[in-house]
Amino acid sequence: MKIRSYLISAIVPALFGLILGELLMTRMFLLLQPALGSMTFGVVELLGVLLIDGPLACLTAFLLARRRPQVGPRGGMLAGAVFLMAFLLLIVFMIALRQFTDALDVFGLAAALATAVRTASEGFGPLFPIVPLTILAFDAVFCMLTGLVGFHLATGLVGAPEEKSCHVNANSIHIQPHCAG
């Protein structure tokens, strides 16, 4: 039941992120490639983390916390991580589907990404695998932190649950209904 809430909260933002990635990242790759050369891949991926992944991880945690505020801050961070996992799985799924048809590459992201990866691997040489790994690590931490922000935004807007105290006043002894059990 709990994992279902995380997945439900993550699927719609992940699908939206897939569409945003297709729209924005292609243009960024094409516009920045002439100026940045081998740095284009890293810069565009970091911009994608900041402009797409982070805000949508925040939205995922916000949606989860609005449905289940009892998940706590740790649940908000987990929601950010679940968003990233769902988003990356959708990307891998789309890459796999593009092997069979070009109809899914509407905006030309595959060609632009291939050019950026090729120039980055030429520029960085054998150190190139470090670039996507560090970007992925940054993406994971950033999504968890923005998930924490999303949780606090949701619970701050909803308001903290009232704490009911069961204490006895020295002047009058009365037990409140919620303390009687």
C-alpha positions in Angstrom: 0.0 0.0 0.0 2.8 2.4 0.9 4.9 1.8 -2.2 1.8 2.3 -4.4 1.3 5.8 -3.0 4.9 6.6 -3.9 4.6 5.2 -7.4 1.2 6.9 -8.1 2.7 10.3 -6.9 5.8 9.8 -9.2 4.3 8.5 -12.4 2.6 11.7 -13.6 5.5 14.0 -12.9 7.9 11.5 -14.5 5.7 11.4 -17.7 5.6 15.2 -17.6 9.4 15.3 -17.2 9.8 13.0 -20.2 7.9 15.5 -22.3 9.7 18.5 -20.9 13.0 16.7 -21.5 12.2 16.1 -25.2 11.1 19.7 -25.6 13.9 21.5 -23.7 16.9 19.3 -23.9 17.0 19.0 -27.7 17.0 22.8 -28.0 19.7 23.2 -25.3 21.9 20.6 -27.0 21.6 22.2 -30.4 22.1 25.8 -29.2 25.0 25.1 -26.8 26.9 22.5 -28.9 28.7 25.1 -31.1 29.8 27.2 -28.1 30.6 24.6 -25.5 31.9 21.7 -27.6 32.8 18.8 -25.3 31.3 20.4 -22.3 27.8 20.5 -23.8 26.8 17.1 -22.5 27.6 17.9 -18.9 26.2 21.4 -18.9 22.9 20.4 -20.6 22.5 17.4 -18.2 23.1 19.6 -15.2 20.6 22.2 -16.6 18.1 19.3 -17.0 18.6 18.3 -13.3 18.1 21.9 -12.2 15.1 22.7 -14.5 13.3 19.4 -14.8 14.3 16.7 -12.3 14.5 18.9 -9.2 11.2 20.7 -9.5 9.3 17.5 -10.5 10.8 15.6 -7.6 9.6 18.4 -5.4 6.1 18.1 -7.0 6.2 14.3 -6.4 6.9 14.7 -2.7 4.3 17.5 -2.5 1.6 15.3 -4.0 2.6 12.4 -1.7 2.6 14.5 1.4 -0.8 16.0 0.6 -2.2 12.5 0.3 -0.2 11.0 3.2 1.3 13.6 5.5 2.3 10.9 8.0 5.2 9.8 5.7 7.4 12.4 7.3 10.5 14.2 5.9 12.2 10.9 5.2 9.2 10.0 3.1 9.6 13.2 1.1 13.2 12.4 0.4 12.2 8.9 -0.6 9.5 10.3 -2.9 12.2 12.4 -4.7 14.3 9.2 -5.1 11.3 7.2 -6.4 10.6 10.0 -8.9 14.1 9.8 -10.2 13.9 6.0 -10.5 10.6 6.2 -12.4 11.9 9.0 -14.6 15.1 7.1 -15.4 13.2 3.9 -16.1 10.9 5.8 -18.5 13.9 7.3 -20.3 15.5 3.8 -20.6 12.2 2.5 -21.9 11.9 5.2 -24.5 15.5 4.6 -25.6 14.7 0.9 -26.0 11.6 1.8 -28.1 13.6 4.1 -30.3 15.6 1.2 -31.5 12.5 -0.1 -33.3 11.0 3.2 -34.6 11.9 6.8 -35.3 8.4 8.0 -34.6 9.2 8.5 -30.9 12.1 10.9 -31.7 9.8 13.8 -32.5 12.2 16.6 -31.5 15.5 15.0 -32.6 16.8 14.4 -29.1 18.5 11.1 -30.0 20.7 12.7 -32.7 21.5 15.8 -30.5 22.4 13.6 -27.6 24.5 11.3 -29.7 26.5 14.3 -31.0 27.0 15.7 -27.5 28.1 12.3 -26.1 30.5 11.8 -29.0 32.2 15.2 -28.6 32.3 14.8 -24.8 33.9 11.4 -25.1 36.5 12.8 -27.5 37.2 15.7 -25.2 37.4 13.8 -21.9 38.9 10.6 -23.3 39.0 7.7 -20.9 37.7 9.9 -18.1 34.4 10.4 -19.8 32.4 7.7 -17.8 33.1 9.8 -14.7 31.0 12.7 -16.1 27.6 10.9 -16.3 28.3 9.1 -13.0 28.9 12.3 -11.1 25.9 13.9 -12.8 23.7 10.9 -11.8 25.0 11.1 -8.2 24.2 14.9 -8.1 20.8 14.2 -9.6 20.0 11.6 -6.9 21.0 13.9 -4.1 19.3 16.9 -5.6 16.0 15.0 -6.2 16.1 13.8 -2.6 16.7 17.3 -1.3 14.0 18.8 -3.4 11.7 16.0 -2.3 12.4 17.1 1.3 11.5 20.7 0.2 8.3 19.4 -1.4 7.3 17.6 1.8 7.8 20.7 3.9 5.9 22.8 1.4 2.9 20.4 1.5 2.9 20.1 5.3 3.5 23.8 5.8 0.5 24.6 3.6 -1.7 22.0 5.2 -0.5 22.9 8.7 1.1 20.7 11.3 -1.2 18.3 13.1 -2.4 19.5 16.3 -0.8 17.9 19.3 -3.3 16.8 21.8 -2.0 16.9 25.3 -3.4 14.8 28.1 -2.4 16.7 31.2 -4.1 17.3 34.5 -4.4 20.9 35.6 -3.7 21.6 39.2 -6.9 23.7 39.6 -9.3 21.5 37.9 -9.3 17.8 37.2 -11.0 16.9 34.0 -10.1 14.4 31.4 -10.5 15.3 27.8 -12.5 12.9 25.6 -9.4 11.8 23.5 -7.4 10.9 26.7 -10.0 8.7 28.3 -9.0 5.5 26.5 
